[in-house]
Amino acid sequence: MDLNNMFPGEMPELPYKTFDLEPYISEKTVSFHYGKHHKAYMEKALAMLPGSAYESLPVKEILTKATLDRSASGLFNNVAQVWNHDFYWKSMKPKGGGEPQGNIRKMIERDFGSFDKFKEDFAVAGATQFGSGWVWLVEDGGKLEIVKTANAQNPIADGQKPLLTMDVWEHAYYLDFQNRRPDYIKIYLEYLVNWDFAESNL
């Protein structure tokens, strides 16, 4: 979902089939996550936007302005969760994982010391995010950083550029991993993360 475009009038499509992330994330998890949770955020956002002060704004402006508007907290939460989830699905791919190449690899080694140190820091961030939220690799002022956000928040309102994200809400992993969030994080990094997508976002 392009940040510079208007909020779409229909559900963003998955970039792959619901079974394509197996055996690492089951079709059941993707079907529930996309078809129930993501869809519910979409339906609520589409119900809230018409007639609001945000109706004619592009997605980026909704995310940066509504987050500061207490009266629009419900609208922000649902629009942000639609965008966050669309970005999350694209942050993974079948036969993903492995090690990044190109500019993203050079920047990771420069800013974290090594790719292994990046993976360690990213995993710790995911495991220590209390409650529901997201872990992001972002670019901020030409430097890569790992940031955590709670609930529907994302780094866009802080002027940071998301490169990839990992969902750590329980519905992202509970059917497959129960309470073993660290196991889900390891699987995400080893077999699912889409480094081509991260590179394209630089």
Solvent accessible surface area in square Angstrom, and as a share of the most:
residue,aa,sasa,rsa
1,M,40,0.18
2,D,74,0.38
3,L,37,0.18
4,N,114,0.59
5,N,85,0.44
6,M,99,0.44
7,F,22,0.09
8,P,38,0.24
9,G,65,0.62
10,E,133,0.60
11,M,44,0.20
12,P,22,0.14
13,E,148,0.66
14,L,27,0.13
15,P,70,0.44
16,Y,25,0.09
17,K,128,0.54
18,T,37,0.22
19,F,106,0.44
20,D,45,0.23
21,L,1,0.01
22,E,82,0.37
23,P,116,0.73
24,Y,67,0.25
25,I,4,0.02
26,S,30,0.19
27,E,71,0.32
28,K,122,0.52
29,T,3,0.02
30,V,1,0.00
31,S,45,0.29
32,F,93,0.39
33,H,2,0.01
34,Y,40,0.15
35,G,29,0.28
36,K,125,0.53
37,H,66,0.30
38,H,1,0.00
39,K,98,0.41
40,A,37,0.29
41,Y,36,0.14
42,M,5,0.02
43,E,97,0.43
44,K,110,0.47
45,A,0,0.00
46,L,62,0.31
47,A,82,0.63
48,M,81,0.36
49,L,13,0.07
50,P,84,0.53
51,G,76,0.73
52,S,35,0.23
53,A,89,0.69
54,Y,22,0.08
55,E,89,0.40
56,S,86,0.55
57,L,38,0.19
58,P,32,0.20
59,V,0,0.00
60,K,94,0.40
61,E,62,0.28
62,I,1,0.00
63,L,1,0.00
64,T,38,0.22
65,K,102,0.43
66,A,1,0.01
67,T,36,0.21
68,L,153,0.76
69,D,45,0.23
70,R,227,0.83
71,S,109,0.70
72,A,11,0.08
73,S,59,0.38
74,G,29,0.27
75,L,11,0.06
76,F,7,0.03
77,N,67,0.34
78,N,13,0.07
79,V,0,0.00
80,A,0,0.00
81,Q,3,0.01
82,V,0,0.00
83,W,8,0.03
84,N,0,0.00
85,H,0,0.00
86,D,6,0.03
87,F,17,0.07
88,Y,1,0.00
89,W,5,0.02
90,K,62,0.26
91,S,0,0.00
92,M,1,0.01
93,K,60,0.25
94,P,50,0.31
95,K,196,0.83
96,G,14,0.14
97,G,14,0.14
98,G,45,0.43
99,E,93,0.42
100,P,1,0.00
101,Q,128,0.57
102,G,42,0.41
103,N,86,0.44
104,I,1,0.00
105,R,57,0.21
106,K,139,0.59
107,M,29,0.13
108,I,0,0.00
109,E,72,0.32
110,R,147,0.54
111,D,34,0.18
112,F,33,0.14
113,G,61,0.59
114,S,45,0.29
115,F,10,0.04
116,D,99,0.51
117,K,86,0.36
118,F,0,0.00
119,K,45,0.19
120,E,100,0.45
121,D,44,0.23
122,F,0,0.00
123,A,32,0.25
124,V,84,0.48
125,A,12,0.09
126,G,0,0.00
127,A,48,0.37
128,T,81,0.47
129,Q,17,0.08
130,F,195,0.81
131,G,41,0.39
132,S,34,0.22
133,G,0,0.00
134,W,0,0.00
135,V,0,0.00
136,W,0,0.00
137,L,0,0.00
138,V,0,0.00
139,E,35,0.16
140,D,52,0.27
141,G,86,0.82
142,G,37,0.35
143,K,103,0.44
144,L,2,0.01
145,E,60,0.27
146,I,36,0.18
147,V,30,0.17
148,K,88,0.37
149,T,19,0.11
150,A,46,0.36
151,N,85,0.43
152,A,4,0.03
153,Q,72,0.32
154,N,6,0.03
155,P,2,0.01
156,I,7,0.03
157,A,41,0.32
158,D,113,0.58
159,G,67,0.65
160,Q,28,0.12
161,K,91,0.39
162,P,9,0.06
163,L,0,0.00
164,L,1,0.00
165,T,0,0.00
166,M,0,0.00
167,D,0,0.00
168,V,0,0.00
169,W,53,0.18
170,E,99,0.44
171,H,35,0.15
172,A,1,0.01
173,Y,7,0.03
174,Y,95,0.36
175,L,89,0.44
176,D,42,0.22
177,F,20,0.08
178,Q,77,0.34
179,N,118,0.60
180,R,109,0.40
181,R,29,0.11
182,P,82,0.51
183,D,59,0.30
184,Y,0,0.00
185,I,1,0.01
186,K,134,0.57
187,I,36,0.18
188,Y,0,0.00
189,L,11,0.05
190,E,67,0.30
191,Y,95,0.36
192,L,1,0.01
193,V,0,0.00
194,N,20,0.10
195,W,13,0.05
196,D,95,0.49
197,F,35,0.15
198,A,0,0.00
199,E,56,0.25
200,S,83,0.54
201,N,36,0.19
202,L,60,0.30
